[in-house]
């Protein structure tokens, strides 16, 4: 594969998902697109590129974007944002809502669903602090395959051991062939749909909390700003945005300001958010 061919393939992916691939990542195309080549009976990446130049290029590019996406995740990943949510954010947001209102949470780029189910566990464990109210959790991902997995709510023993204590596994999951399944009470709180955060974000909302974690690190700056703005447009005025541990908004044009007391958490720069969060 020539540098020019790599660049053409990388640009096709980037237009769909915003993923930035450098020349040193040609191995990623080789390994992650191999199943797609077999599925379409294509001999190599050159044949894929020729197909990409013909009819049906849009659908093929979408398949490529899905195949090259990273789906690394775990339950309660990085811990700090979930502790902040449980101890401070969710109780404060609940206190600011009408008594019968459910909190709306969005796990954007949810991968195989561990993040969304972590939120559901927090909400159930902390229900007294939330005034007994329930939550509505939306999980979205570019890949229809991982969204289908999310809806099943089944995790292998290896997946469930990453981030879940034995007590939580016992309380919130049930044994099924192939691993553990989230109990119905958790699954009922979660809805999963396929969505492209760059081109076609969900129309739901407004969300009290948005978790946009460990996605921005893969995107170029204009795409980061577009995705962050898409989130801002779907948030409550006093809602919170949580990024991954290695992500910041300092170099981006956005409507967010850092939230004191929790690295990676941001609030909208609005009077309502300032009143709600103040210095905390």
Buried (B, 14 or more C-beta within 10 A) or exposed (E): BEEEBBEBBBEBBBBBBBBBBEEEBBEBBEEBBEEBBEEEEBEEBEEBBEBBEEEEEEEBBBBBBBBBBBBEBBBBBBEBBBBBBBEBBBBBBBEBBEEEBBBBBBBBBBBBBBBBBBBBBBBBEBBEBBEEBBBBBBBBBBBEBBBEBBBBBBBEEEBBBBBBEEEBBEEBBEEEEEBBBBBEEBBEBBBBBBBBBBBEBBEBBBBBBBBBBBBBBBBEEEBBBBBBBBBBEBBBEBBBBBBBBEBEBEEBEBBBBBBEEBBBBBBBEBEBBBEBBEEE
